[in-house]
Amino acid sequence: MSSAHNSHNRPVVPPAGIPDLGTGHGPDWLDKFLQDNLATVLEWRRDIHAHPELSHLEHRTTDFIASTLDDAGIVSRIFPGGTGLMAEVGPAGSEYRTVGLRADVDALPLPEATGLGFSSTVEGVSHACGHDAHLAIVLGAALALNSAPDLPGRVRFLFQPAEEIQPGGAYDVVEAGGINGVDRIFALHCDPRTEVGKVGLKVGPITSTADVIEIRLTSPGGHTARPHLTGDLVFGLGVLITGLPTMLTRRMDPRSAPVLVWGAVDAGKAANAIPQSGSLKGTLRIMQREAWDAAEPLLAELTTELLAPLKLTHEFIYTRGVPPVVNDEESVELLREGIAAGLGEAAITTTEQSTGAEDFAVYLDHIPGALARLGVWDGHSKQVDLHSPTFELDERAIAVGIRTVVNVALAALKV
């Protein structure tokens, strides 16, 4: 590994050469765990990165997590769908608090173009969102906390499948009882705009919603020379493409910041023929929960109104995704306490609400918690966004992540 080179002629640094930025912050048992095991945790991350699996197909990944936990003497339970699992460490009993730590484990249907020595070996699939890092962090935290003396409560580790699809796998975890008995829950998400060694915090909404809209149009069809004798289907699609996003901003509170963007349009083959069918697909993102709850009936109404003059039949299909992640204030303060303890006050930074979505929001509909943004930018390379084939992360973030979630779990158990 140490002698390998990627396509940019940069040496691939062996895991043993990647430092722990929080060394010495303690607790002593965590310092020792990372000193002895960080290279192994990084090897886990690279192995998962090289073998990505799509949503609900994470069988190898699930087996890897389960066997690693089993080797450490930690019992796990695979979720009913056959992928993803949960495990716990610490004393059991109603007198103890239980804190949840969540990692998502699925990959994206995107090719990898990083040239890393441990690049994806699966054609057209990659961990372009950092879920391999999330997994390694929470798995490392599980083993670290299992070595902790006198753990003051119980910690549950949720390795969630299918975060990248709508509706997300968090719904399945909740249905399977994954958060039953959990008092508070935390998660990290890689942030390529934040420098490694920093963790971004925000009270309140930190992500957006994400719903999928599909509209199918039908028309008798006809000749483009005589559109008045039929329903001009392509024109109707155009009306919706421009009209729906515009009307939404006039009928919805602008403070909710609705963002409707079309990603796919399909109709016709011939230049001189009005087609009989066509479709339009896109995503809707909204920054406020109340507006999200009202969005589906409003868009259905606007679609009908816009198409009314055009003699077209339509089918409106709305796939509701996830609400915004709304961070509980007390949970953010616990994150702040944990980061300060594990990395120092200088590691804490602020972050903004994103128009991206995260199904961690589903857990927060049931229990308090918070999502933090983990800096993964090395500070000098060009910043590449998530879901890009060239997305890379600075692996120093792995130890930062472990220190963060371990210390926030300890802080939350003492509340």
N, C-alpha and C positions, 0 to 999 in steps of 0.2 A: 504493500500500500504506500509506503513512504517514498518509493521510487517512481510511482506512477505519475503521469501528467495528464491534465485535461486538454481540451481542444484550444484553450487560450494559453497553453504553455506555462501554466501555474502549477507548482508542485502541490500535490494533495497531502496536507499535513496529517500525520497519524494522530489518532485520538489522544494518545498520551502526551502530545505536544500542545494541547489546548488547555489554557489555564482556567482556574476557578477564580473569578473576579471578587468573590466574597470571602476568600480565605481569611480565617482568623476572627470572623464575626460570630462564630459559634451558632448554636451550642456545641460543646466539644465533640459530642457524639456525631453531629452532622458534619463538622469539619473532618473528622476521621473517616466517616462514610465516603465523603466526596474524594478525599485523598486516596482512599483505597479502591474506589469503584467508578469514578467519573469516566475513565477511559472505557470501561465496560458499557456504561450507559450510552456513551457516544457511539460505540459499536452497535448497540441495539438500534439507535436512531438511523445509522447508515444502512443497516440490514433492512429495516422497514422501508427506508427511502428507496432502496434498490428493488423492493418487491411490493409496489403499491397495489391496492385493491379497491375497486369501486364500491359504492354504497350497497349495503346488504350482501356483498360478496367478500367480506373481510375475513375469510375462513383461516387463511395462513396467519394473518395478523392476530386474530383471536387466539389461535393455538399458541402462537409465540408468547403472547402476554400470559396466558394461562400456565404454560410450562415454566416461564420465568418466575411467576408467583409461587407455583408449586415447589420449585427448587428452593425457594426461600421459606417454605413452610406456611405460606399464606393460602388459605382456601378461597377459591373463586367460584362464581356461578355464571354460566353463559346465559345470555338472554334468550327467551323463547324462539326468536327468529333464527337462532343458530350463529349469529355474529354479535360481537360485543359482549362485555361481561362486567361483573361487579365483584368487589372484594372488600374486606374490612380488616383493620388491625386495631388493637387496643382493648381495654376492658369492656365487657358487656354488662348491661343492667340498666334499669330505668333511671337510676341515679346519675348516670353519665350522659353527657351531651354527645351528639354525633354530628360531625362536620363532613360535608361532601366535597370531594375534589373531582372535577370532570375533565376528561380528555376526549376529543373526537378522533376517530382512527381511520376514516375513509379517505380515498384519494379522488382526483379529478380526471375526467376523460380528456386530458391534455397531454401532448407529447412533451418530453423534457429536452431542453436545448442548452443545459448548463455546461455540459462537457465534464462534469465532476467524475472522479474515479469511482464513485458509487452511484452513478446515475441510474434511473429507472431501467429495469430489464424487461419491462412490460410495454409493448408497443402501444402508443397512444394513451398511456395512463401515467400520471405522475403525482407526487406530493407537492403540488405547486401552491399550496395554502398553508404549509407548515404543520399539518396534522401529525406528521412523523415526529416533530419536535414536541408537540403537546403530549403525545403518547409517551415518549421517552421521559419527559419531565415527571408526569404523574406516576409512571411505573417506577422511576428512580425514587420519587417521594415515598411510594408505598414501602419499598425496601428500607429506606432510611428511617421512616417512622416505626417500622417493625423492629428496628434496632434501638429505638429510644428507650431509656430507662424511665419507668414510672410515667407512662403516657397518661395525661389527665383526662382522657376520654377516648371516644371511638372515632375513627376516621374511615369514611367509606370512599372507595375509588370507583368511579364510573367511567368505563372505557366504552364510549358511545359510538355505535355505527351510524352511518347514513346522515351525517350533518349536511352534506352537499346537495341533497335533493329536497324537493318540496312535496308534502310536509316533511320536516326533518325527523330523524330517528329519536330525538328527545321525547316525542310523543310516545313512542314504543317503550322507552325506558320508564317513563312515568306509569304507563299502563301495566308494566311488568313489576311494579312495586319498587323501582330503583331508588326512589327518594322517600319511601315510607320510613318514618322515624328520623329523618335527617332534619336537623335544626337550622342549618345554614349551609350554603353551597358556594363554591368559588371556581373560577376557571381563568385561564390565560389564553390570549390569542396573539400570535406573531404579528408584529407591526413593522413593516419595512421602512417606515418613515421615522421611526424612533431608534436612536443609537443604542447599540448593545450596552448592557449595564444599567439601562434605565427601564422603569416600569411606569406606564401611563395610567392615571386614575381619573375618574370622573363620577360625580354623584348624579343620579338621574339617568335619562336616556343616553345610551352610548352607541347604539346601533339603530338601524331603521327596520321597517317591515320589508317583506319580499313576497309578493303575490304574483301569480302568472295569469295572464289574460289571453284568451283565444277567442276570436270572433270569426265564424264561418258564414260566408254569404252565398246565396244561390240566386240564380236568375234564369229566365227562359233562354238567354243567350241570343245571339243574332249577329248581324253585319254591322261593322263600325260605320258604314255609310248611313245607317238608319237607327241611331241610338234611341230616338223617340218612340220606337215601336217595341222596346224591350226595357229591361232594367240594366243600366250601365254599371256593371259589377266592378270594374276596375276603378271607375270614377268613385263609386261608393267606398271602396277601400281607401282611396285618397282622402275622401271626406273624413273618414275615421282616423287616418294617420295624422292629419293635421288638427282635426276638430276636437277629438277626445282629450288630448293633452291640454289644449287651450281652454276648453270648457271646464275641465277639472279645476283649473286655477281660478275660474270665476265662480264656481259653485262650492268650493271647499275653502275653509279658512286658510289663508296663505301662510299662517304661522305653522301649519302642519307640514309645509314644504313637500307637496306631492310631486313625485317624479315618475312620469309614465313614459317609457322608452320602448319603441318597437324593435324587435330583434329579427323578425322573420315575416316576410310577405310572399304569398304565392298565388298566382292566377294566370291562366292562359298560356298559349304557346305561339299563336299566330298574331301578326300585327293587325290584320284586318278582320278579326273575329272577336266579338264580345263573349267572354267565357261564361259558362254556366255555373262555375263554382270558384271560390277563392277563399283564402284565409289570411288572418293577421294574428301574430303572436308577439307578446311583449311582457315586460315586468312593470309592476307598480311598487314604488317605495314611498313610504310615508313616515314622517318623523314622530308623530304623536299617536298614542294608542286609541284615543277617542275617535279621531278621524279615520283610523284604520277600520274600526268597527262599522263605520258608516259607508265605507268606500264601495263595497260590492253593489248594494242596491242603487247607489248614485250612478255608478258607471253603467249599469244595465239600463237605467232610465235614459241617460244621455245617449247611449248607443241607439236606442229605439227612436229618440227624438231626431237625431242626426240623419238616420236612414229613412225616416217617414216619407219624404217626398220622392223617393227614388225607385219605388216599385221593386224592392229587393226583399227577400226573405233572409232572416239571419238567426244564428244560434250563438248565444253568449255563454262562454264557459269561463268560470272564475275559479281558480285553484288557490285557496287561501293558504298562505305559508306560515310565517311566524310573526309574532308581535315584536316591537322593539325590546331590546334588553334595557331594563330600567334598574340601575344599580341602587340598592338600598344604602342609605347614608351610613348606618352603623357598620354595614359590611365593608364599605369603602374605608372607613376609619380603621377597621381591623386589618385590611390590606395594607394601609399606610403603616400601622404598627408592625406588621410582619416584615414589610420591606425594610423599614428602618432597622429592625433587629437583625435581619439576615444579610443586609447589604450596606446599610448606612443611609442616612437622610438624603444624601446626594443622589441616590438612585431613584428617588421619587420625582416624577414629573406629571404634568397635566396632559390631558388628551381631549379631543373634540368628539362630538357625535358624528358617526359615520353613516353614509347612505347604504353601506353594506348591511347584510342581515346575518343573524346568528341564532340558531335554535336553542341556545342556552336560555333564551327568553322564556321558553316553555317551562323550565324549572322554576323561574322566578314568578310565574303565575301561581305557584303553590307554596313556595318557601322563600324567605329572604336570601339574598346573596349578591354577588358582584362579579363582573368580568373586568379584568385588567388587560392592558396592552403591553406585551413583552417586546422590548426593543431587540431587533435582530439585524439592524444595519451596521456595517463595520465602520462607518464614519467617513469613508473616503471613496468607496466604489459608487458607481451610478446607482441611484435608487430605482429598483424594479418592483412594480406593484405585485400584490398577491394575484393568483390565477394567471400568471404569466409563465410561458415555457422556460424563461430564463431566471425565474425567481430563485435566489439563493439566500441562505441565512448564515449569520456568523454563529458558529457552534459554541462560542463562549456563552451564548444565551441559554444553553441547556442548564448549566450550573446555576445561573441567575434565576431561572425558572424554578428549579428544585428548591433553592433557598427561599424563594418567595412563597411557594405553596406550603412548604413545611412550616415556615414561621407563621403564616396566616392561620393555618390549622391549629397550631399551638395557641395562638392568641384567641381564636374563636372558642376553643375548648375551655378557656379560663373565664369567659364572660358569665 
